[in-house]
Each structure stands twice: as C-alpha cells, then as structure tokens.
Amino acid sequence: MEKKQIYAIVAVAVVVIAAIGAAVVLMNNGGGSKKIETIDDLNGATIGTIKGYTGDTFVLGDIENGNLSKDTKVLSYTTGAQAIESLKSGHVDCVIIDEQPAKKFIELNSGLKILDSNYVEESYALAVKKGNTALLDKINDAIAKLREDGTLKAIEDYYYEGKGTAYVKKDVDRSAGTLKMLTNAYFPPYESFKDGGDTGTIVGFDVDLMQAICDILGMELKCESIEFVTLITTLDGSKESENYVIAAGMTVTDERAKQVDFSNPYTKSIQVVITKA
C-alpha cells in the first residue's frame, strides 16, 4: 500500500474518532441524556421551552434564583411543536409547556408522557393597550356575562373535555366596529390554524371566547397570528381606535402587567413537564 493511501486512511480514521468523541461530549453535556421522573430531576437537565411563554420565564427565573441548579440548561423554541420534536430527537430531556397544549402533543406523539407533578399554576387573561380602559371595561363586562350564562363553561367543556359543541357565531347587529384579535396560532387548543398548516382560518378556545365577546359588544372579529414574542410590542404600537386585543393563552404576570392592561382572568392553567415515557 502506498504512503499516500495510508495517510488518507489514517486521516479519515482520526476524523471519525473525533466526530464520535464530539458526539459523546455533546450527549454528556445535556441533550436528552437525563431521565426525568420528578420535578427534582429538572436540576441539571436540558429543558425545552417556548420563547416568550411563561414556562420559559419561570425556568430561567428558577435557575437565576437558585430553585434550579446552575448546570440546568434551557433551549427555547419558537413553537411547542419544535420543542416536542427536539425532545423526541434527544436534544432536550423534557419540555415545559401549558397543560392543554401538552395534552394535544401527547395525543399526537407516542412515547411521551406528562409528569404527575405540576410545575406552576397560572391564570389566563386578555390584554389591551395600556390605558385603554374603555375597551377593557367592555371586555370585562362581557366576560362576566359569559361566565354567568354558562357560555364560558361550555367553551371550557368543549376544548378541555371534548363535551358539547364549539361556540356558534350569533346573528347580531355588528355596527360597533371591529375587534382585532392578536394571537399566535400554534398553541392548541387555544388557537391553531384549522387545517393544521401555517395559514388559513384560526380556531380554538380563545377564538370562540373572542367571538362570544364580539357577539355581546356588537362587533366583528378579525384574527391575526404573529410571533408570540411580538404580541405585546405590536399591541403597544397600535392606536386605541384600532381595538387590538391579545388573546393567546397569555398568563398574567407582574412584568407583563407593566406593559399591558389585563382583563379579569377567564380560565386557569398549569405548566406541566413533558418527558419520554
């Protein structure tokens, strides 16, 4: 065998060995190598979250204040579907996300489970531009009516338990204008594109809630899907007369309350941990 061939074989062997070594180091540095059975196992794990969601905020906060160990890693994704794919492919050890979307992802992806222990409890509310009290008062009055007449409970039963039917738009006068719903349509069952793609009609819990509110207020409903992390800045840049409302399974937090005015809570949720079964 010629020297050039020998050198080539050796070079290839070195590259392969180096690649294998790098892969081993990568796995040892987090990336799907830790078994998660309890909340305590989150310490030192690689956790998948959705950027801008409260699960992301809570985990980063817990690392900063010492509730989770400093070697805990966070990989933030644009959508829950991306985070779940990362869990399945072994890039993260678990995903922290809201309970109802978690249930949907479990239905669609075999080999995954939700831990019995909850991570955080929270409340969802609608959000309007800071200082737009006129619109906020109307929305709060409508939410109160929907709670009193059982409509809100019926929406919860349909999307949480699969009971009954989706809310049906009422035939009412809509001369009061248009209510523009800002959302991120990758968060089922609260909001998603009807056909499962990236465009088209947006459906879900929050859409039904907003339609019911519009039926009471005599307004048309227009839905717009944008990235979750841009919801508040888009709302802040709008005019009060444009009647923008964030309806996106948004959790009430002190930090967000500095930027928007929240409605009264319309439902409760919890942050849960998805891991491999």
Buried (B, 14 or more C-beta within 10 A) or exposed (E): EEEEEEEEEEEEEEEEEEEEEEEEEBEEEBBBEBEBEEBEBBBBBBBBBBBBBBBBBBBBEBBEEEEBEEEBBBBBBBBBBBBBBBBBEBBBBBBBBBBBBBBBBBEEBEEBEBBEEBBBEBBBBBBBBBEBEEBBEBBBBBBEBBEEEEBBEBBBBBBBEEEEEBBEEEEEEBEBBEBBBBBBBBBBBBBBBEEEEEEEEBBBBBBBBBBBBBBBBEBBBBBEBBEBBEBBEBBEEBEBEEBBBBBBBBBBBEEBEEEBBBBBBBBEBEBBBBBBE
